[in-house]
Amino acid sequence: MKKKEEQLIRKVTDMIQKTREGKLHWDIQCQTTEYNDPAKKPVETEEGETWVIDECFVSYECTHKGKDFLLITYEQIFTCGQKKKSCNLLFMPPMGIRFYDVDTLAPYAVKADQMLTYEAHMLWLTILEKCKDKSERIKLDVSPRKLVLEQGAI
């Protein structure tokens, strides 16, 4: 693992702890197809199984140790009955880039191994816990989005 990825893992781990301690203010924006009409969701058939496709973008913004921080995660989720599989991407664009489009975000992609993907997921779970506790330090905005698959997509 490269030094940059190791630093990001340490930073996100520290942010999780500081979030649990109520020391960070977060502005979270989420766009998801999860709650859209299932009949209108795209599907993919693989080896006789039909997989329903969803996607979710989450933008995490805060100030950490005096510096602005922005992380955008993308997850494409395939569901077939009780089975699920997903593809996860992480991006660190400049502040102000809030386009929820993989092609637009591609130049800001972060090489994410299992550990970094896990820490990003733990950050999401920690933020959701704080939302359940009615934390005033978390601003969460969830909105629907339409999934349009292009040839050669993830």
Helices and strands as residue ranges (DSSP letters): H 3-20, E 26-32, G 38-40, E 43-46, E 49-64, E 67-80, E 83-91, H 102-105, G 106-108, E 109-110, H 114-132, E 138-144
